[in-house]
Amino acid sequence: MRDYVAGRKTAQQAFAPQLIARNRRQHLLNERLKEPPMALIGGHVPQRDDQVLLDAAQGDLLHGLGASPGVAVGRARVITDLNRQAGEFRQGEILVARFTDASWTPLFVLAAGVVADIGSALSHSSIVSREFGIPAVVNAKQATQTIRTGDLIYLDGDGGVVRIEERVADTDEPLLEQRVIA
């Protein structure tokens, strides 16, 4: 904003949809941080406030097993038929599936995170997510029925929590590309 007001950036540069989407995702992550202490001596490492998630509306909160650490915020892509829907998956989306097996592995390269209805710490979804370093929540039970393609979701692979931040509107407008946050 300062660069735009000072004339160093055009409106298209300062208010690019990708920049706004990235800043919004970062804001959603920042909302879940604990308040910093009143006085800082040395450095401060922000910590997540898990109580914020627990206080959230139950309809938009899913609990599962944290299978691969990390946090991601992005648009969901619900895939129930790999052969028919694999081509729809875009880089930076969060993969939501009933379960995965070896045939799903190419999608993990593109995914910002993974949510699976069933699974354990030793399931395919968990192991491959850890290998690729992307957050994952498995055993989320009804994720494929609760989350819709295009929903903006917050995935916490440490705490095993998935929160639907924004429901997708029923429009034909293309969604913004999403990227891995943490």
TISE-128630 format. One record per residue (C-alpha): residue number from 1; residue in three letters; x, y, z. Coordinates in pm, whole numbers, padded with zeros to 5 digits. Layout:
% TISE-128630
NUM,ala,X,Y,Z
...
% end
This chain:
% TISE-128630
1,met,00000,00000,00000
2,arg,00281,00240,00089
3,asp,00454,00178,-00245
4,tyr,00127,00245,-00429
5,val,00062,00570,-00240
6,ala,00424,00677,-00299
7,gly,00389,00603,-00672
8,arg,00644,00320,-00678
9,lys,00382,00058,-00775
10,thr,00083,00057,-01006
11,ala,-00262,-00039,-00881
12,gln,-00228,-00371,-01065
13,gln,00096,-00446,-00881
14,ala,-00018,-00331,-00538
15,phe,-00359,-00498,-00551
16,ala,-00284,-00813,-00751
17,pro,-00532,-01094,-00669
18,gln,-00246,-01333,-00588
19,leu,-00099,-01084,-00339
20,ile,-00435,-01025,-00174
21,ala,-00499,-01402,-00148
22,arg,-00151,-01461,00002
23,asn,-00201,-01183,00257
24,arg,-00545,-01318,00350
25,arg,-00405,-01666,00413
26,gln,-00126,-01519,00626
27,his,-00386,-01320,00823
28,leu,-00583,-01641,00890
29,leu,-00265,-01803,01021
30,asn,-00179,-01500,01234
31,glu,-00525,-01504,01395
32,arg,-00436,-01839,01551
33,leu,-00125,-01716,01727
34,lys,-00113,-01658,02101
35,glu,-00083,-01299,02217
36,pro,00282,-01202,02257
37,pro,00404,-01132,02611
38,met,00382,-00776,02744
39,ala,00760,-00744,02751
40,leu,01006,-00904,02513
41,ile,01361,-00983,02614
42,gly,01555,-01126,02323
43,gly,01362,-01294,02046
44,his,01003,-01409,02035
45,val,00882,-01720,01856
46,pro,00506,-01701,01793
47,gln,00310,-02004,01914
48,arg,-00023,-02132,01785
49,asp,-00319,-02088,02015
50,asp,-00506,-02418,01985
51,gln,-00791,-02281,02198
52,val,-00889,-02054,01907
53,leu,-00954,-02363,01700
54,leu,-01143,-02537,01977
55,asp,-01374,-02237,02021
56,ala,-01462,-02231,01651
57,ala,-01806,-02319,01519
58,gln,-01846,-02697,01527
59,gly,-02004,-02720,01180
60,asp,-01689,-02596,01010
61,leu,-01437,-02783,01224
62,leu,-01317,-03137,01159
63,his,-01099,-03339,01393
64,gly,-00873,-03620,01283
65,leu,-00527,-03756,01336
66,gly,-00237,-03521,01270
67,ala,-00036,-03736,01032
68,ser,00226,-03497,00895
69,pro,00330,-03174,01069
70,gly,00276,-02825,00940
71,val,00002,-02580,00858
72,ala,-00149,-02491,00520
73,val,-00429,-02265,00409
74,gly,-00567,-02313,00061
75,arg,-00856,-02411,-00160
76,ala,-00979,-02766,-00125
77,arg,-01005,-03010,-00412
78,val,-01230,-03303,-00322
79,ile,-01143,-03605,-00534
80,thr,-01361,-03911,-00508
81,asp,-01273,-04069,-00845
82,leu,-00901,-04044,-00919
83,asn,-00925,-04157,-01283
84,arg,-01193,-03901,-01367
85,gln,-01080,-03608,-01150
86,ala,-00697,-03620,-01136
87,gly,-00664,-03371,-01423
88,glu,-00863,-03110,-01230
89,phe,-00611,-03094,-00943
90,arg,-00400,-02775,-00939
91,gln,-00074,-02693,-00766
92,gly,-00124,-02550,-00416
93,glu,-00467,-02699,-00358
94,ile,-00538,-02914,-00054
95,leu,-00623,-03268,-00155
96,val,-00935,-03404,00017
97,ala,-00999,-03774,-00044
98,arg,-01164,-04074,00115
99,phe,-00822,-04248,00121
100,thr,-00514,-04267,-00099
101,asp,-00289,-04540,-00233
102,ala,00021,-04549,-00455
103,ser,-00175,-04433,-00762
104,trp,-00244,-04099,-00588
105,thr,00125,-04014,-00530
106,pro,00163,-03777,-00832
107,leu,-00098,-03546,-00676
108,phe,00108,-03515,-00355
109,val,00379,-03334,-00556
110,leu,00129,-03055,-00630
111,ala,-00063,-03054,-00300
112,ala,-00030,-02794,-00026
113,gly,-00174,-03049,00217
114,val,-00382,-03366,00243
115,val,-00705,-03450,00428
116,ala,-00834,-03808,00425
117,asp,-01155,-03957,00564
118,ile,-00977,-04270,00681
119,gly,-00618,-04353,00769
120,ser,-00366,-04398,01042
121,ala,-00010,-04288,01115
122,leu,00110,-04569,00886
123,ser,-00140,-04519,00603
124,his,-00032,-04415,00254
125,ser,-00162,-04058,00301
126,ser,00042,-04015,00619
127,ile,00369,-04166,00500
128,val,00379,-03992,00162
129,ser,00279,-03656,00316
130,arg,00569,-03682,00559
131,glu,00806,-03776,00275
132,phe,00696,-03474,00071
133,gly,00695,-03245,00376
134,ile,00332,-03137,00344
135,pro,00082,-03122,00631
136,ala,-00179,-03397,00653
137,val,-00479,-03493,00863
138,val,-00620,-03843,00828
139,asn,-00916,-04017,00990
140,ala,-01120,-03697,00948
141,lys,-01426,-03922,00901
142,gln,-01667,-03709,00692
143,ala,-01422,-03468,00522
144,thr,-01524,-03560,00166
145,gln,-01889,-03502,00257
146,thr,-01834,-03182,00459
147,ile,-01573,-03001,00250
148,arg,-01656,-02890,-00104
149,thr,-01414,-02826,-00387
150,gly,-01316,-02460,-00370
151,asp,-01371,-02413,00004
152,leu,-01089,-02223,00170
153,ile,-00958,-02449,00445
154,tyr,-00705,-02425,00726
155,leu,-00523,-02755,00780
156,asp,-00322,-02815,01098
157,gly,-00117,-03132,01057
158,asp,00023,-03101,01410
159,gly,-00310,-03080,01590
160,gly,-00518,-03293,01353
161,val,-00766,-03011,01287
162,val,-00924,-02892,00962
163,arg,-01130,-02572,00963
164,ile,-01341,-02448,00676
165,glu,-01262,-02076,00667
166,glu,-01479,-01982,00372
167,arg,-01741,-02176,00182
168,val,-01716,-02152,-00194
169,ala,-01996,-01961,-00363
170,asp,-02189,-02142,-00633
171,thr,-02040,-01952,-00928
172,asp,-01850,-02038,-01242
173,glu,-01568,-01793,-01163
174,pro,-01220,-01950,-01154
175,leu,-01053,-01974,-00814
176,leu,-00722,-01805,-00735
177,glu,-00413,-02023,-00729
178,gln,-00317,-02119,-00372
179,arg,00030,-02184,-00233
180,val,00178,-02366,00066
181,ile,00188,-02136,00371
182,ala,00384,-02332,00629
% end
